Amino acid sequence: MSDPRLVGVQLGPAEVRVAVYARDGRLLDAGETAIGDQTAVAWERALREATPELPDSGICSVASTSGTLVVVDGTGEPVFPPQMYYDSAPEQARRLQALDVTDDSAGLDVALSATSPLAKLLGLREQHPSRFADAEWVLSPTTWLLYRLRYGRSTRWRNVETDWTNALKFGADITPSLPEWRTDLIEALDLSLDLFPTIRPPGTYIGVADGELADRTGFSGIKLYQGVTDGSASALATDCIEPGDFSITVGATSLVKYVSESITADDALYYHRHPLDGYLPGASFDSGAVFEWFCDRLFDCSPRRGLELARETPAGDEYEVFLQGRRSPFFDPELGTSVLGIAHDSDLTAEAVTGRFARGITTGIALAEHTYIRKIEDLFDTSIDTVRMMSEVTGRTDPPFEWWDDLRSSVWRRPVVEMQSRTTAGLLIPPALITSVYDDASEASDHLLGTERRIEPDPEVANLYGERRQSYFERWETVTDLSRDDGPVPRGP
C-alpha cells in the first residue's frame, strides 16, 4: 500500500484550519488562521496564511459550516457577500412555509427555516434583482472552495457538483438512495434548477487543483474530492460510523449526532444523510457561547475563571438554569435563558454568587445535552451506554475545562470517551475510502482518529442530579411556555 498524503481543510466560522496526515494517521503539519471578515477574499487570505507546506500530490477535501450561502457567477466570482449560517430572512421564510408543497420528507423544515439558504436566496433576488441575474450557481462554502481551487479565475466552471450533506439545507430530498433536489419546491419558488449543482456522495472525485488560488497556497497538483458539512465532519471525527454510534461535540454549540439506519421524525431533530451510509439524526443548540456571554457581559471574567468558580461551588448549590430556545428543541428566537432559585443572601460574596451562576449554566447545559440522550434512546429503542465526545474549546485540556467534561459524565450518568479534536481528519474518511487508502471505515477510523481519555461518572454527583436529570426537559418546556407572550404551545400527548 502506498503512503498518500491526506490534506483536510476546515473552513470554520472563525478560522481556517489545514492539516496534513500520513496514511498511518500521523499529523505531519498543520496551520490555523483567524478569519477577519466573512468575505470570499478573507476566506482565501486565511487559507493562504493557514496552509503549511504541502506535498506535490495527495488527497484533499473540505468541510464548512452548513447553511451558509455563496452565490457566484459563471467563473465562481461571488455575486453577493456570503450569506452566513446565522443570517436570517424571516419574511421570506414565512412565505416558504406557506407554500403548497406536498413533499414532507426529512429535512424539509430545515430547508424552509428563516436561516435556510433558500430563504436568504429569495431575499437577495427581491432586494437586488439586477445583480441576481448574474447568478449561475448557489453553493455551500465547501463546494465553492473546492471549485475555487480546481479552476482559474477566468475559467468557466463546468459540471459543478456538491455533496449530499451540504445539499440538505439548500432543499435536497435525502431519502432516495442518491439524494436529489426537491423540484416541486424549487419550481414553486420560480428558481431555475440549473442554479443547483448535481448532488453526489461525499468523497466523489472532482479534479486536480489547478487555479490561481491553488498556485498561491501550494495546493496545485493535489486531487480534490467532495467534502461534507462541519457537523458531518465532527460526527466522523467522533467515530460515529456504525448504526448505534452516538456523540456530542461541544464548543460554542452542542452538536448531537446519532447513526441510524432509517428516519423516525421528531420535531427536535433534523436528519442528514450519513457521509458513508445511513442517516445522522441530530440537533444543535447554543451552549458554550451562552456561558462565554455570561462570563464576558455579566461576570466580567474569562471563561476559564468562570469555570474555576463553578468548580469551587458545591454541587447542588447552583442556580437552576434553562437555556434559550433559539435553536433546538424549541426553535423560538424570542426565548432567552432563564435562571431560577436566586435568593437574596447577604452572606454570599460576589464571587460565590458568580460561582452559583456559572455552575448553574454548566449544569444546565449538561442537563440539556442529556435530554437528547434520552430522546435518542426512546425514539430508536436503543441504549446509549457510552458517549463519545469531542471538544472544540480552546484550552480544553486545562483543569477547569476538563472539570466541565467530568461534570457532563456525571450528569449524563455514563462513561465518556473524549476524542482527539481531529475534524480535519474526520472529513477525509469518505475520500480515503473511495480511493482505497483504507479497506473499510473501521480501518480508516483506527488510523485517522484517536482518544484523549475516558471519563467515568462520579456516583455521588450522578445521584445528586438524578431527579433533575429526569425532569429537566419537562421543566424546560414549562419555563418556555411561561416566557411566551402568546401562552403555551399546544403539544401532542
C-alpha positions in Angstrom: 0.0 0.0 0.0 1.4 3.4 -0.9 1.5 6.2 1.6 -0.6 9.1 0.1 -0.7 12.4 1.9 -4.2 13.4 3.1 -5.0 17.1 3.3 -8.0 18.2 5.3 -9.3 21.8 5.2 -11.9 23.1 7.7 -13.4 26.5 6.7 -15.0 27.4 10.0 -17.0 30.5 11.0 -14.0 31.9 12.9 -10.9 30.3 11.4 -9.4 28.2 8.7 -7.6 25.0 9.6 -5.4 23.0 7.3 -3.8 19.7 8.3 -1.7 17.1 6.5 -1.8 13.5 7.6 0.1 10.4 6.7 -1.7 7.2 6.0 -1.0 5.9 9.5 -2.7 8.9 10.9 0.4 10.9 11.9 -0.1 14.6 11.8 2.7 15.8 9.5 2.0 19.5 9.6 -0.9 21.9 10.3 -1.8 25.6 10.4 -4.7 27.7 11.6 -5.6 31.3 10.9 -8.4 33.5 12.1 -10.9 34.8 9.6 -11.3 38.6 9.6 -14.4 39.5 7.6 -16.9 37.0 6.3 -16.0 37.6 2.6 -14.6 35.3 -0.1 -11.4 37.4 -0.1 -11.0 37.0 3.6 -11.5 33.2 3.3 -8.9 33.0 0.6 -6.4 35.1 2.6 -7.0 32.9 5.7 -6.4 29.8 3.6 -3.1 31.1 2.3 -1.9 32.0 5.8 -3.1 28.7 7.4 -1.7 26.3 4.8 1.6 24.7 5.8 4.0 23.3 3.2 2.0 20.8 1.2 3.2 17.7 -0.7 3.4 17.7 -4.5 0.4 15.3 -4.7 -2.2 14.0 -2.3 -5.9 13.7 -1.5 -7.8 16.8 -0.3 -11.3 17.5 1.0 -13.1 20.4 2.7 -15.7 20.9 5.5 -17.5 24.1 6.2 -20.5 25.4 8.3 -23.8 24.2 6.9 -26.4 26.7 5.9 -24.1 29.4 4.6 -24.9 30.5 1.1 -22.4 31.6 -1.6 -24.0 32.9 -4.9 -21.5 33.0 -7.8 -21.3 33.8 -11.4 -20.1 31.5 -14.2 -16.4 31.8 -13.2 -17.0 31.4 -9.5 -16.8 35.1 -8.5 -19.3 35.9 -5.7 -22.2 38.0 -6.8 -23.1 38.8 -3.2 -21.2 38.6 0.1 -21.6 35.2 1.7 -24.9 34.8 3.5 -23.8 33.3 6.8 -25.5 30.4 8.5 -26.6 32.8 11.3 -28.1 35.4 8.9 -31.9 35.3 8.8 -34.6 36.1 6.3 -37.8 35.7 8.4 -40.2 37.3 6.0 -39.1 35.1 3.1 -39.2 32.0 5.4 -42.8 32.7 6.3 -43.7 32.7 2.6 -41.7 29.5 2.1 -43.6 27.8 4.9 -46.9 28.9 3.4 -46.2 27.2 0.1 -48.4 24.3 -1.0 -45.6 21.8 -1.2 -46.7 18.2 -0.6 -43.2 16.9 0.0 -43.0 16.0 3.7 -39.8 14.1 3.6 -36.9 14.5 6.1 -35.2 17.9 6.2 -37.9 20.0 4.6 -38.4 22.0 7.8 -34.7 22.8 7.8 -34.8 24.0 4.1 -37.8 26.3 4.9 -36.4 27.9 8.1 -35.5 31.6 8.4 -31.8 30.8 8.3 -32.0 28.4 5.4 -30.1 29.2 2.2 -33.4 29.3 0.2 -34.9 32.0 2.4 -31.8 34.1 2.1 -31.6 33.4 -1.7 -35.2 34.7 -2.1 -34.2 37.8 -0.1 -31.3 38.5 -2.4 -33.4 38.1 -5.5 -36.0 40.5 -4.2 -33.6 43.2 -2.9 -31.1 43.0 -5.9 -32.9 41.7 -9.0 -30.3 43.1 -11.5 -27.3 41.6 -9.6 -29.2 38.3 -9.1 -29.4 37.9 -12.9 -25.6 37.3 -12.9 -26.0 34.3 -10.6 -25.1 30.9 -12.1 -24.6 28.7 -9.0 -25.8 28.7 -5.5 -23.2 26.9 -3.3 -22.1 26.0 0.1 -18.6 27.3 1.2 -17.4 23.7 0.9 -18.3 23.4 -2.7 -17.2 27.0 -3.5 -13.7 26.5 -2.1 -13.2 23.1 -3.8 -14.0 24.5 -7.2 -12.1 27.7 -6.5 -9.0 25.5 -6.1 -10.0 23.5 -9.1 -10.4 26.3 -11.7 -8.6 29.5 -12.6 -10.3 32.9 -12.1 -11.1 33.3 -15.8 -12.1 29.7 -16.4 -15.8 29.0 -16.7 -16.9 26.4 -14.1 -18.3 23.3 -15.7 -20.1 20.3 -14.3 -20.3 21.7 -10.8 -21.4 19.1 -8.2 -22.0 19.2 -4.4 -22.1 16.7 -1.7 -25.3 15.4 -0.2 -24.6 16.7 3.4 -24.3 20.3 2.3 -27.2 19.9 -0.1 -29.7 19.3 2.7 -30.3 22.9 3.8 -30.5 24.0 0.1 -33.6 21.9 -0.4 -32.4 18.3 -1.1 -34.5 15.3 -0.5 -32.1 12.9 1.3 -34.4 9.9 1.3 -33.6 8.4 -2.1 -30.5 6.2 -2.5 -28.9 9.1 -4.2 -30.4 12.4 -2.8 -32.0 14.7 -5.2 -33.3 18.2 -5.4 -37.0 18.8 -4.5 -38.0 20.0 -7.9 -41.5 21.0 -6.8 -40.1 23.3 -4.1 -37.6 24.9 -6.4 -40.2 25.4 -9.2 -42.7 26.8 -6.6 -40.1 29.5 -5.8 -39.6 30.3 -9.5 -35.9 29.4 -9.3 -34.0 27.7 -12.1 -32.9 24.1 -11.3 -29.7 25.0 -13.2 -28.6 27.1 -10.2 -28.2 24.0 -8.1 -25.2 21.6 -8.6 -25.7 17.9 -9.2 -25.7 16.0 -5.8 -23.0 13.4 -5.3 -21.8 11.3 -2.3 -19.1 12.9 -0.1 -15.7 11.8 -1.3 -16.6 11.9 -5.0 -13.7 12.9 -7.2 -13.7 16.5 -8.6 -10.4 17.0 -10.3 -6.9 18.3 -9.7 -6.3 21.7 -8.1 -5.1 23.9 -10.9 -6.2 27.5 -10.3 -4.5 30.7 -9.2 -5.6 30.1 -5.6 -4.1 26.6 -5.8 -0.8 28.1 -7.0 -0.7 30.7 -4.2 -1.5 28.2 -1.5 0.5 25.2 -2.6 -2.5 23.0 -3.5 -1.5 22.7 -7.2 -1.4 19.0 -8.2 -3.4 17.8 -5.3 -6.6 15.8 -6.1 -9.8 17.3 -4.8 -12.8 15.3 -3.5 -16.3 16.3 -2.5 -16.5 17.4 1.2 -19.0 17.5 4.0 -20.6 19.9 6.5 -18.8 20.7 9.7 -21.4 18.7 11.6 -20.8 15.6 9.5 -17.1 16.1 9.8 -17.4 16.2 13.6 -19.6 13.1 13.5 -16.9 11.2 11.6 -14.2 12.6 13.9 -16.0 11.2 16.9 -16.1 7.8 15.2 -19.9 7.9 14.5 -19.6 5.4 11.8 -21.9 2.4 12.5 -25.6 2.3 13.4 -26.0 3.0 17.2 -22.9 5.2 17.5 -23.7 8.4 19.4 -21.6 11.5 20.0 -21.7 15.1 21.3 -19.3 17.7 20.0 -19.0 20.7 22.4 -17.9 24.2 21.7 -19.9 27.4 21.1 -22.8 25.0 20.4 -23.5 21.4 21.5 -23.8 19.2 18.4 -25.6 15.9 19.0 -25.3 13.1 16.4 -26.5 9.5 16.2 -26.1 7.0 13.4 -29.4 5.4 12.3 -30.5 3.1 9.5 -33.8 4.8 9.0 -35.7 8.1 9.6 -38.0 8.5 12.6 -39.4 12.0 12.6 -39.2 14.2 15.7 -39.6 18.0 16.0 -36.4 18.4 18.0 -34.2 16.5 15.5 -33.1 17.1 11.9 -31.6 14.5 9.6 -28.6 14.5 7.5 -27.6 11.6 5.2 -24.6 10.0 6.8 -21.5 10.7 4.7 -21.0 6.9 4.3 -24.2 5.1 4.9 -27.5 5.5 6.7 -28.6 8.7 8.4 -27.4 11.2 11.1 -30.3 12.4 13.2 -29.1 15.2 15.4 -29.5 18.6 16.9 -27.5 21.7 17.7 -28.1 24.4 20.3 -26.2 27.3 21.8 -24.2 26.2 24.8 -20.6 27.3 25.2 -21.5 30.6 23.6 -24.1 31.2 26.3 -21.5 30.5 29.0 -19.0 32.8 27.4 -21.6 35.6 27.0 -22.4 35.4 30.8 -18.7 35.4 31.6 -18.0 38.4 29.4 -21.1 40.6 29.9 -22.2 39.7 33.4 -19.4 38.1 35.4 -16.6 40.3 33.9 -14.2 37.3 33.9 -12.7 34.9 31.4 -14.4 31.6 30.7 -11.5 29.8 32.4 -12.1 31.8 35.6 -15.8 31.3 35.3 -15.2 27.5 35.3 -12.9 27.8 38.2 -15.6 29.5 40.2 -18.2 26.9 39.1 -15.9 24.1 40.2 -15.5 25.7 43.6 -19.3 25.8 44.1 -20.6 22.7 45.9 -22.9 20.5 43.7 -26.5 21.4 44.3 -25.8 25.0 45.4 -26.0 26.4 41.9 -28.9 28.3 40.5 -31.2 26.4 38.1 -30.6 27.5 34.5 -32.7 26.7 31.5 -31.2 27.5 28.1 -32.5 29.8 25.5 -34.6 28.1 22.8 -33.4 29.9 19.7 -32.4 26.6 18.2 -33.3 23.1 19.0 -35.5 21.9 20.7 -38.0 24.9 20.6 -36.8 27.0 17.6 -38.1 30.2 19.0 -35.8 33.2 18.5 -37.6 35.1 21.3 -36.8 32.6 24.0 -33.9 33.7 26.3 -32.0 31.9 29.0 -33.9 31.6 32.3 -32.4 31.4 35.8 -34.4 30.2 38.8 -33.6 30.0 42.5 -31.9 33.3 43.0 -32.3 34.3 46.7 -31.1 37.4 48.4 -28.3 36.2 50.7 -26.0 38.8 52.2 -23.6 36.1 53.4 -22.6 35.3 49.9 -19.7 37.1 48.3 -19.8 38.4 44.8 -17.5 35.5 43.7 -19.8 32.9 45.4 -22.8 34.3 43.5 -20.9 34.2 40.3 -19.9 30.6 41.1 -23.6 29.7 41.6 -24.5 31.3 38.2 -21.5 29.6 36.5 -22.2 26.2 37.9 -25.9 26.6 37.1 -25.1 27.3 33.5 -22.6 24.4 33.1 -25.0 22.1 34.8 -28.0 23.3 32.8 -26.1 22.8 29.5 -25.2 19.2 30.6 -28.8 18.5 31.5 -30.0 19.9 28.2 -27.5 17.6 26.4 -28.8 14.7 28.5 -32.4 15.3 27.1 -31.1 14.3 23.7 -29.5 11.1 25.1 -33.0 10.2 26.4 -34.7 11.3 23.3 -32.5 9.1 21.0 -32.9 6.1 23.3 -36.7 6.4 23.3 -37.0 7.2 19.6 -34.8 4.4 18.4 -35.5 1.9 21.2 -31.8 1.7 22.0 -29.4 2.1 24.9 -26.6 4.6 24.8 -24.1 3.1 27.3 -21.1 5.4 26.3 -21.0 8.9 24.9 -18.2 9.8 22.5 -17.4 13.5 23.0 -15.1 15.9 21.2 -14.3 19.4 22.5 -13.6 22.3 20.1 -12.9 24.6 23.1 -9.5 26.4 23.2 -7.6 25.2 26.3 -9.8 22.1 26.6 -7.0 20.2 28.4 -6.8 22.8 31.2 -8.2 21.5 34.5 -11.2 23.9 34.6 -12.3 22.8 31.1 -11.7 19.1 32.0 -13.8 19.6 35.1 -16.8 20.6 32.9 -16.4 17.4 30.9 -16.2 15.4 34.1 -19.4 17.1 35.3 -21.1 16.1 32.0 -20.2 12.4 32.5 -21.7 12.5 36.0 -24.9 14.4 34.9 -25.3 12.0 32.0 -24.5 9.1 34.3 -22.5 7.5 31.5 -18.8 7.0 30.7 -17.5 9.5 28.2 -14.8 8.7 25.7 -13.1 12.0 24.9 -11.9 12.0 21.3 -9.0 13.9 20.0 -10.1 17.1 18.1 -9.4 15.8 14.6 -12.2 17.3 12.5 -9.7 17.8 9.6 -9.0 14.1 9.8 -12.7 13.0 10.0 -13.6 14.8 6.9 -11.0 12.8 5.0 -12.6 9.4 5.7 -15.0 9.5 2.7 -12.3 10.2 0.0 -9.8 7.9 1.7 -12.4 5.1 1.4 -13.3 5.9 -2.2 -9.6 5.9 -3.2 -8.9 2.7 -1.3 -6.4 4.2 1.0 -8.2 2.1 3.6 -10.1 -1.1 3.2 -13.1 -0.1 5.3 -14.4 2.6 7.7 -13.1 0.8 10.7 -9.5 0.8 9.4 -9.8 4.5 8.5 -11.0 5.5 12.0 -8.3 3.3 13.6 -5.7 5.2 11.7 -7.0 8.7 11.5 -8.8 9.2 14.8 -7.7 8.9 18.4 -8.9 9.2 22.0 -7.8 11.7 24.7 -9.1 9.9 27.8 -12.0 8.0 29.3 -14.1 9.7 32.0 -16.2 7.7 34.5 -19.1 9.3 36.2 -18.8 10.3 39.9 -21.6 8.2 41.6 -22.2 10.9 44.3 -22.6 13.7 41.8 -24.7 11.5 39.5 -27.1 10.6 42.3 -27.4 14.2 43.4 -28.7 15.3 39.9 -30.9 12.2 39.5 -34.2 13.9 39.9 -33.3 17.0 37.9 -32.0 14.8 35.2 -35.3 13.0 34.8 -37.5 16.2 35.0 -35.3 18.8 33.2 -37.0 18.7 29.8 -40.5 18.9 31.2 -39.5 21.8 33.4 -37.7 23.4 30.4 -41.0 23.2 28.5 -42.9 24.8 31.4 -40.4 27.7 31.6 -40.6 28.4 27.9 -44.4 28.4 28.0 -44.3 30.9 30.8 -41.9 33.2 28.9 -44.1 33.3 25.8 -46.4 36.3 25.4 -48.9 34.2 23.5 -49.1 31.4 26.0 -48.2 27.7 25.9 -47.6 26.0 22.6 -50.0 23.1 22.0 -48.2 19.8 22.2 -49.2 16.3 21.4 -49.7 13.6 24.0 
